[in-house]
Structure formats: structure tokens, C-alpha cells
């Protein structure tokens, strides 16, 4: 009985060290090869097998987040990254960099589309359906930017301005009020809310 307990303890310690120091399982190695070939379905299969066999291995969750990002499954990506970080902070720098990159992409797309709307509004003949379509894209990109970095004020400001242009004052007001809660001296929020009240 004592010997089997010692064997189990040694094996558990070995497995923990194996996973902590980045020794990758064959599932993870295979998944990385599939990712390199853009075969995300096979990569996902390997990573899910790894999680089933080694549920405390943060590496599989990290790479699942990478696959999710490639497949534009943003909510899944964030969830897998969070699961990875709950197990270990080993990948925290890489995850922060990836989220920052996606944040910048979404934020830039939204700014460009918002500027397109501003230009269209200056024209004599305005196609309201086109403007609404572009504003909905602005909203979608800024909501995604906020998922990547919930602490950033910039997407909230663009988002609230898009809601104002769509005539959704309540949503805009809520966002501007949140900006003021985070930063009581936020000039845009003070100006717009002042006009609204």
C-alpha cells in the first residue's frame, strides 16, 4: 500500500514538472504541426484529446485559444486563454500580446469605418441605409475591441458616438456615463452628456 502511494506521488510530481516546464505532449506537438498547415480541425481534435488526458496542462488551452483566433471564434479564444491563465501564468505575456494585437486591429477598423460615416454625412445626398450598415460595423468592431481590453476608454467613446448617430441615445448615455465613472474628467463624455441633459 505504501509503495503504491509512493509510486503515485512520484508519478504525479513527474507529471506536474513535465507540464510546468513546457515539455509538450505528442498531442500538443501534433496540434502545432496542424496549425502550421492551417488544419485547424485536426489541431482542435488533438488539443481536446490533450485536455481530456491532461486537464491541468495550460499549453493545450493556450493553443486552443490560438486556433480559436485563427477561426475568428473570439469568445472561445478568450475563454481558452482565461482557462490557460487560471492554471498557470506561463503564457500570460504571449496572451497579452495576442489580445493587444486583436484589440488594435478591431479598434483601427472601427475608427476607419467611423471616419467613413463622418465623410458620408458631409455629402448632400446621404444614403441612410449605407450609414446604418457602416455604423453597425463600427459597433461590432468596438465591442470586440472592448472584449480584448475591457479597461480601454477609446472603443467605448467610438461605440457611444456610433449609438448616438443611430439614434440610440440610451445606449450612448450608458457608455458615456461609464466613461465618466472611470475618468471623471473625460472631456468627450462631459461634453456629450452635458448636451444630452
C-alpha positions in Angstrom: 0.0 0.0 0.0 2.8 2.4 1.0 4.8 1.6 -2.2 1.8 2.2 -4.5 1.2 5.6 -2.7 4.9 6.5 -3.2 4.7 5.5 -6.9 1.5 7.5 -7.5 3.1 10.5 -5.7 6.3 10.3 -7.7 4.3 9.9 -10.9 2.2 12.9 -10.0 5.2 15.1 -9.3 6.9 14.0 -12.5 3.7 14.8 -14.5 3.5 18.2 -12.8 7.1 19.0 -13.5 6.7 17.7 -17.1 3.7 20.1 -17.7 5.2 23.1 -15.8 8.5 23.2 -17.7 7.0 23.1 -21.2 7.6 19.5 -22.1 4.9 19.1 -24.7 2.8 16.1 -25.1 2.5 14.4 -28.5 -1.0 15.8 -28.8 0.3 19.4 -28.5 3.2 18.8 -30.9 0.8 17.3 -33.4 -1.6 20.2 -33.0 1.2 22.7 -33.6 2.0 20.9 -36.8 -1.6 21.0 -37.9 -1.8 24.7 -37.0 1.2 25.3 -39.3 -0.7 23.6 -42.1 -3.9 25.6 -41.3 -5.7 22.3 -40.5 -7.5 23.8 -37.5 -10.0 20.9 -37.2 -7.2 18.3 -36.7 -5.4 20.7 -34.4 -8.5 21.2 -32.3 -9.0 17.4 -32.1 -5.5 16.9 -30.8 -5.8 19.7 -28.2 -9.1 18.4 -26.9 -7.6 14.9 -26.5 -4.7 16.5 -24.6 -7.2 18.3 -22.3 -9.1 15.1 -21.6 -5.9 13.3 -20.7 -4.1 16.1 -19.0 -6.7 18.6 -17.7 -4.1 20.6 -15.8 -1.9 21.3 -18.9 -2.1 25.0 -19.7 -0.4 24.5 -23.0 -3.4 22.9 -24.7 -5.7 25.7 -23.6 -3.2 28.3 -24.9 -3.1 26.6 -28.3 -6.8 26.1 -28.4 -7.0 29.9 -28.0 -4.7 30.3 -30.9 -6.9 28.1 -33.1 -10.0 30.0 -32.0 -8.4 33.2 -33.0 -7.5 31.8 -36.4 -11.1 30.7 -36.8 -12.4 34.1 -35.6 -14.1 32.4 -32.6 -13.4 35.4 -30.3 -15.4 34.4 -27.3 -14.0 30.9 -27.3 -10.5 32.3 -27.7 -10.9 34.5 -24.6 -12.4 31.6 -22.6 -9.5 29.3 -23.5 -6.9 31.9 -22.7 -8.6 32.5 -19.3 -8.6 28.7 -18.6 -4.9 28.7 -19.5 -4.1 31.5 -17.2 -6.2 30.0 -14.4 -3.8 27.0 -14.4 -0.5 28.9 -15.0 0.8 32.3 -15.8 3.4 30.9 -18.1 1.7 32.2 -21.2 0.5 35.5 -19.8 2.9 37.6 -21.8 2.0 35.9 -25.1 -1.7 36.1 -24.4 -1.5 39.8 -23.5 0.4 40.4 -26.8 -2.2 38.5 -28.9 -5.1 40.3 -27.3 -3.3 43.6 -27.8 -2.8 42.8 -31.5 -6.5 41.9 -31.9 -7.5 45.0 -29.9 -5.5 47.2 -32.2 -7.0 45.6 -35.3 -10.6 45.9 -34.2 -10.1 49.5 -32.9 -8.4 50.6 -36.1 -11.2 49.0 -38.2 -13.8 50.8 -36.2 -12.0 54.2 -36.4 -11.7 53.9 -40.2 -15.4 53.0 -40.6 -16.4 55.8 -38.2 -14.4 58.2 -40.4 -16.2 56.9 -43.5 -19.5 57.8 -41.8 -18.3 61.3 -40.9 -17.3 61.8 -44.6 -20.7 60.5 -45.9 -22.6 62.8 -43.5 -20.9 65.8 -45.1 -22.3 64.9 -48.5 -25.5 66.5 -49.8 -27.2 63.2 -50.7 -26.9 60.7 -47.8 -27.9 57.0 -48.1 -29.2 56.3 -44.6 -29.1 52.6 -45.1 -25.4 52.7 -46.0 -24.7 54.9 -43.0 -26.6 52.4 -40.7 -24.7 49.5 -42.2 -21.4 51.1 -41.6 -22.3 52.2 -38.1 -23.3 48.6 -37.2 -19.8 47.6 -38.3 -18.3 50.3 -36.1 -20.3 48.9 -33.2 -19.3 45.3 -33.9 -15.6 46.2 -34.1 -15.6 48.3 -31.0 -17.5 45.7 -29.0 -14.8 43.2 -30.0 -12.0 45.7 -29.1 -13.6 46.0 -25.6 -13.6 42.2 -25.2 -9.9 42.2 -25.9 -9.3 45.1 -23.5 -12.3 45.9 -21.2 -10.3 48.6 -19.5 -9.8 50.8 -22.6 -11.8 54.0 -22.9 -11.2 54.5 -26.6 -13.6 51.9 -28.0 -16.3 53.0 -25.6 -16.1 56.5 -26.9 -16.4 55.5 -30.6 -19.1 53.0 -29.7 -21.2 55.6 -27.9 -20.8 58.1 -30.8 -22.0 55.4 -33.2 -25.0 54.7 -31.0 -25.8 58.5 -31.0 -25.7 58.6 -34.8 -28.0 55.6 -34.9 -30.4 57.5 -32.6 -29.9 55.0 -29.7 -29.4 57.7 -27.0 -29.9 55.4 -24.1 -27.0 53.1 -25.1 -24.8 56.1 -25.8 -25.7 57.7 -22.5 -24.9 54.5 -20.6 -21.5 54.2 -22.2 -20.6 57.9 -21.6 -21.7 57.6 -18.0 -19.4 54.6 -17.6 -16.6 56.6 -19.1 -17.2 59.3 -16.5 -17.2 56.7 -13.7 -13.8 55.5 -14.9 -12.5 59.0 -15.6 -14.5 61.9 -14.0 -12.6 64.4 -16.2 -13.3 62.7 -19.6 -13.8 65.7 -21.9 -15.9 64.0 -24.6 -18.2 62.3 -22.1 -18.7 65.6 -20.1 -19.4 67.5 -23.3 -21.9 65.0 -24.9 -23.7 64.2 -21.6 -24.0 67.9 -20.9 -25.7 68.4 -24.2 -27.9 65.3 -23.6 -29.1 66.6 -20.2 
